[in-house]
Amino acid sequence: GEGVTDPTRRLAVLERELDHLLACCAGDTALLGAVTALKTQVGVFGLDTSLRHLDRIAVGSTNPEVQARAMLEQSLLLSDRGRTEDPARRARATELENAVVLAFPATRAGRDAAEILSIGLQRELIAAMESWIDRAAAELSAGKPASAWPEHPFHAFRARFETLAATQLPAAKSWMEALYPSFAQSE
């Protein structure tokens, strides 16, 4: 059979199954199937409906991977997988990604969220370093000693990289274990 093809009936089936799974099996990874259905069928169910049910899963599940994945999928839907131009939706998506990293660092979804966040963090660091270089060059041209230059931005980014490294994201771990200590030692 083709299964349920009517969108209204399909949503009703999903909601009934979701109610059942949350009532009987809140810790079961079977809820990941509902997360996948809400993600892949957003065109059928609508964004608001998918977001609402993903939130129900995140709150109602007791399985950390399921909770984290539901929150991350909310983020990805809100941001249209990083393509949105809407600053409010992008900010809400980033808030969810940060929440996943902080609350569920030991999950695969936590590492996936860290990977998304690390892209923006690396861009911010590069921009901060470029700005610092310009300011330090101006101080040097003015004859000021290095001790009078602004603080290097590496220090301001340490805590954020440390948070991402807690998820075992290789790039963040490398930054914390090799790059930052080398920088701190050379200061």
Secondary structure as GFF3:
##gff-version 3
##sequence-region A 1 187
A	DSSP	alpha_helix	7	24	.	.	.	ID=ss1
A	DSSP	alpha_helix	31	40	.	.	.	ID=ss2
A	DSSP	alpha_helix	42	45	.	.	.	ID=ss3
A	DSSP	alpha_helix	47	60	.	.	.	ID=ss4
A	DSSP	alpha_helix	64	78	.	.	.	ID=ss5
A	DSSP	alpha_helix	87	103	.	.	.	ID=ss6
A	DSSP	alpha_helix	108	141	.	.	.	ID=ss7
A	DSSP	three_ten_helix	146	148	.	.	.	ID=ss8
A	DSSP	alpha_helix	154	165	.	.	.	ID=ss9
A	DSSP	alpha_helix	170	174	.	.	.	ID=ss10
A	DSSP	pi_helix	175	179	.	.	.	ID=ss11
A	DSSP	alpha_helix	180	186	.	.	.	ID=ss12
###
